[in-house]
């Protein structure tokens, strides 16, 4: 292994500078100040982090970005390896590496002697007053590749609120587990640190209480309620779009809690950058801390979720039926549970064992299966049609090569995926080889810009769009 004078070290320095320009400052600081270049071998650089959790997160979110940037700069296929080193070794390497600046050591939280545990009845009452769904716990959240990062971040927050990841934003489509994780955080804190005051609200509840307080001249009471908590959990902040007065109040509430080092966690159905009619100063605060996403569960995770839900209900379900549901309900956890509930209810109410044919009959009318049977245009179909037009394979469009002959078809496919489907940029990026949502946004802006200046190019894109709409029908 070579030292920092390796041929690849200068490329590493340039790579880090480029990445720093593309990521939000807090996100860059949160993860890239926790890894360090320690050397290289032939066509490979070695990075180190102080824990496997840090490395797993960097690998999942940024490995492709690192590999692509390095390969682009060097003109070679560069691999990136990750190893765990002790914190002292990491700090020593940082002293020698001008691409990173030394973070002040995270102050250890002074652990005060906990108050005696509340009785089960008292704890339940506190959770109800905090608006928490006390059935949502970390122990009954099924972890898959789609949710590992969000789960680990939520658990870390619950164990040490207000210290590491504040604020935190969890985003993803409906029914993927955002509310489950939010409530799990609150329930864990109340169970283990009962002296902390927790408050869970939806953005709609926050808005309605704000409006009521204005109308009844009870603004101070409203402010006290939300500014004198230790942990504030707000669900579905996309509801705040266009509500300027509520945004203004939340902005001041955020500042008050942040300055007091109180923990805040929010959820949203999409990345903050995709929200409309949200003030810049509020959106910048949502992005200030850690942003994590929840993806739709894979087939294996869907099977695990169905089995877990079946066990929780004390029921038995044929493996073929579980496979049928997991194969056909690809939308979200909520739809999986809805399908299972219908079958279990039928079995229990009529005292009949469910066969696979009966399951297909009963579930055929559910929106989730009906949608799957008549599903809208898939991203794979878009990629295939674009690939056939430009005579490149779907594999190449999804791949990492940056040949000029591939970049434009790839960007057009991303543009049309965003333009004519309901998929979020995060979901689209996942289908394009696990790319980040910012890559999709850049592709969309690039194609939109070219269409404004090049009539022939515009006609090509519109023709492809017409072709795809015909496929959809």
N, C-alpha and C positions, 0 to 999 in steps of 0.2 A: 504494500500500500504506500502510495507516495504522500508527500506532505503538501502544505498549502502552496508550494511552488509548482504543483502539477499543471500540465498543459490545460486541464479543464477548469482550473480555479478561476481564471479570468472570465470564462464562459459562465461559471456559477455566479460571479459577481453581477454580470450583465443580466442573467436570468432573474435574480432577486430584484434588481432595479425595475425590470419590466413588470414583474408580478406586483410589486408594490404600487405601481401606477394604475393597475387594473382593479385592485381589491379595495374595499373600504378600509380606512386606516385601522379601525379597531379590529377588524377581522384579520388583517395582516399581522398586527401586533400580537393578537391572541395566539396564532399558530406558528407564524414564521420566526418569531423570536424565541420559540421553544425548540427549534431544530438548528443544527449547525453542520456545516461542511467539515468533514474530518479527513478526507483524502479521496483517492481515486485509483482505479485499475484501468486496464485497456477498455475504452468505450463504456466506462461505468464510473459513476461518482457514488460516494458513500456519505450518507447523512445520518446524524445521530439525534436522538431525543432522550429525555430523562425517564420516560415511561412508555409502556406498550400502548396505553390509552392515547397518548399524544401521537405516537407513530400511526396507530390504526386510523385516527381521525385525519391526519395529513395524507395518508395513503388513499383513503376513501374519497377525500374531497379534492386533493391537489396533485396526486401523482401524475395524472395525464397532462395537467398543465405544466408541470415541471419537465416531464419527458419531451413534450412537444416543443416547449421553448428552447430547451437545451439542444434538441435535434435540429431545430430551425437555425440556431446560432452556429452550430458546429458543422452542419451539413452531413452529420453522421447519425446513425441510430444509437442514441445514448441511453443506457439503462440507469436506473436509480435504485440503489439498495439502502435499506434503513436498518439501523441497529440501535439497541438500547445501551446507553452509557450512564454512569452515575452523574448526579447533579453537579458534583465538583468537577468532573471531567468536562461536562458541557460548558460550565462557566469558564474553565481554563481555555477551551477552544475559542470561546467568544472573545476573550481578551486578545487573542491573536488574529481574529477575523474582523476586519473593518466593515464587512457587509452587515454585521449585526451590532446593535448597541445593547449594553448590559441592562437588563431589567432589574429594578430594585427587588430584593427578595420579598416574596409575598409574606406579609406580616402574619404570624400565627395568631389565630383567633383565640382570645382569652376565653377559656371555657369556664363559665360560672357554674357553681354547683346547681344542678337542676332542682327545681321544686319537686316535691313529691308528685308522683304520677296521679292524675285525676282518676276517679272511678270511671268505669265504662259508660255509665249513664251521663256523667258530667261531660266526658269527652264527646259523646254523641251529640249532646246539646250544643257544645261549642262548634262542632262541625256544621250543625244545622244553622246556627247563627252566622257562620262564615259563608253560607250558601253552597257548601261543598256536597258533592255526591259521594257519600262515605263508602259506597261499594267500589269506587274506582281506586285501586291500589297498585303499587308497583308489582306486587306478587301475582296479580292476575292480568298483567299486561303481557301479551305474547310478543316476544322480541324476534324480529327477522332482519334480514339485510336492509330492508327498507326503513328500519326504525332504530337500529342500534345506537347511532350517534345521538339522536334525540332523546332516547331512553337514558343513556349514560349521562348526558348533560343535565337532564331533569333530576336524576338521582343525586348527582353531585351538588346541585342547587339545594335540594331538600335536606341533604346532610350538613350543608354549610351555607345557609342563606345569607345573601348580602356580601359575600366575600369574593368568590371567583368570577362568576358569570352574571354580571348585572349591568343592564337589563338582559333578558334573554327573550328571543322571539322564536316561536315554533310555528312553521307554516307548512301548508299542504292542503290537498283537496278535502272535501267533506267525508266524514266517516272513517278517517284514517287513524284516529286516536289522539288528536290534539287535546280535546277536553279531558280524556282519560289521564293523560300525562299531567295536565294542569291540576286536576283534582288530586292526583297521586302526590304531587309536591305538597299541596296543602295538608292532606291527610297525614303524610309522613311527618311533617313539621309539628302538627298538633299532637300526634302520638308520642313524639320523641322530645320535643321542646315546647311543652305546653305553655310556658311563659310568654312565647311570641304570639302576637295577634295577627291572624291571617284573615284576609278578605278576598273572596272570589266573586266576580260579577261578569256578566256578559257586557259587551260594549253597549248593547241596547239598554240593559238595566242601568248602566252608568248614565247614559243619555237621558233616560226617563226620570231618574232621580235628580239629575241636574235641572231639567225643565221644571219639575215640581218644586224644587228649592227656590228657583227664581220667582215662580208664581206665588209662593207662599212666604216670601221674604225670610227664608231659612238657609241662606247661603252659607252662613258660618257653621251651621250644623252639618251641612253637606261636606264642607271642607274638612271639618274635624273627623268625620267618618272615614274619609279616604286618605287623609294626610297623617293620621295618628295610628297607622298600622305598621307592622314590621314586614309583612309580606303582602303585596298586592298582585292578584292574579286576574287579568282581564282577557276574556275570550272573545274571538271574532271581531278584531279591531277594524276589519274591512267595513263594518257597519258605520264607521265614523266618516266615511267618504261624503263630502259635501255638507257636513254638519259643523260649520265654522265655530259656533259658540261652544259646543262640547269639546271640540279640538283645543280651543283656547284654554278651557278649564283643565283638560287633561295635561296640557303642556305645563301649566303651573304646578299641578299635582305631581307630575313626573319630576320636575326640578326639585321640589321640596323633598320628595322621598329619596332621590338620587344623592342629594347633598347630605342627607341624614344616613346614607349607606343602608337604606332599606331595600329589600329585594323586590324586583318587579319582573313578572313573566307575562308575556302576551302571546296570543295566537292569532293567526291570520290565514285566509284560504289561498294566499299567493304571496310571492316576495313583495316587500314593501315598495320596490321600484315599479311594480305594476299597478299600484293603487292610484286612483284618480281623485282629484279634489281633496288632497291631504296636504296641509301646509308643509313647506320644506323644513321648517325648524322642528316640527313634530316628527316627520318621517326620519330626519337625521338622528333623532333621539331613539327611535325604534331600532335603527341600524347601529347604534353606538356600541352595543354589547355583542353577545353571541347570537347569531342567526342560524338555526338548524331546520332542516326540512324533513318531512315525512313523505315517503313515496308509496304508491299502491303496493300491497304485499305480493310477493312472488307466489307461485303455485305451492311450493313447500310450506311457506308461511301461512297460506290460506288453510292448508290441511291442518297445520298445528293449531291455528286459531279455532277451527271447527271442533277438533278433538278436545281442546281445552274447554270450550263453551259447553260441549256435551257432558264432560265430566262434572263441571260446575253445577249443571242442572240434574245430575244424578241419573242421566238417561244413557241409553246405548243406541248407537247408530251404525248401520252396516257400512263397511269400508267402501263398497261400491257407490253408496249414496254420498258419502263424504267426498269421494273422488269426483262424482258428478257435479256437486255444488262447487267444489274448488276449481274445477275446470271451466265452469260456465259463469260463475259470478266473479268477475275480475275487477269489479269497480272499487269496493272498499269494505272495511270490516263491518260497517253497519248493515250493508246488504247481505253479507254472509250470515250475520246473526239473525236478520229478518227471515231468511230462507230456512234456517235451522229452527227458529221459533215456530214457524208454520207447520213444519213436519212433526215436531215434538207435540204441539198442541193437538194436531189431528190424531196422533197415536194415543195420547193420554185420554182425550175426550171420548173417542170411539173404542178405546181399548183394543186397538188393532196394531199389528206389527207392520211397519212401512216397507213395502217392496220398492225396488228401483223404478219400476214402471209407474207405481203410484206416486212416487216422489216427483218423477218427470211431469206427471199430470197435474199435481198440486202446485208445483213451482212454475209451470209454464206461463201462468198469468202474472207472475211477479214482474214489476218494472225492470228489475235488474237483469232477469233472464230474457225478458222480451227485448230489452235494449241490446243484449248480446246477440240475440237471434237476428235483429235488424240493425246491427251496429253501424254507426256512422263511419266515415272514411278513417282508416287507420293510418298511422304514421308510416308503417311498413309499406302500405300500398302507395303512399305518396313517394317514398324513396324509390320504390320499384319503377313507377311510371317515369319519374325524373331520370333515373338511371338508364332506362330503355331509350329515352329521347336523346341523351347525350352519349350513349354507348359506353356506359361505365356500370360496374356491378354495384348492387346494394352494399356488398361488403366493403367496397372501396369508398363509397359515400360515407359509411359509418366509421371507416377506419381513420388512422392517424396521419396518413400521408398528406402532404401539403402541395402536391403538384398543381400547377395552374389549371390543368384539365379537370381536376377534382374539386378545387375550391369553389368555383362558381356553381356547379350542379349542387354541391352540398349546401351552399348558402341559399340557393333558390328553394331547395327542398325544405330547409328550415323556415324560410319566409312563408311558403305556402302552408306548411304545417301550422304556423301561428295564425295565418290569415283565414283559413277555411275550416279549422277545427276548434274545439273548445279546450284543447289541451293547454296547460300552462307552459311557460318557457322551461321550467324545471323538468316537467314530464317530457317535453320535446328533447331537451338536452340528454336525458337518460336514454332515449331511443336512438340518439345519434352517438352511440359509443360511450355514454356516461359523461358527456360534456357538461360544463357548468351553464347555468341559465344566462350568464352574461355573454357567453359565446353566441347563444341563440339571438339575444337582443342585438348584438353587434351585426350578425348576419341579416336580420330583419331591416335594420337601419341602412345597411350597405345596399341591399337590393332595392329598397324604397328610394334611396338616393339615385341609383343608376337609372331607375325607371323614370325619374323626373328629367333626366338629361339625354336619354338614348331611346328614341322612338322604336327602333328595331328590337332592342332588348325588351322594351315594354310589351311589344306584340308577342314575343316569345313567351314571356311569363304569363300573359293573359291567355294564350293558347293552351299552355300547360294547365292553367287553372280550369279552363273550360273542359279539357279532357278529364281532369280529376272529378269535376262535378258530374260528368256523365257516368264515370265509374261509380260514384256515390249513389246515383239513382239506379 
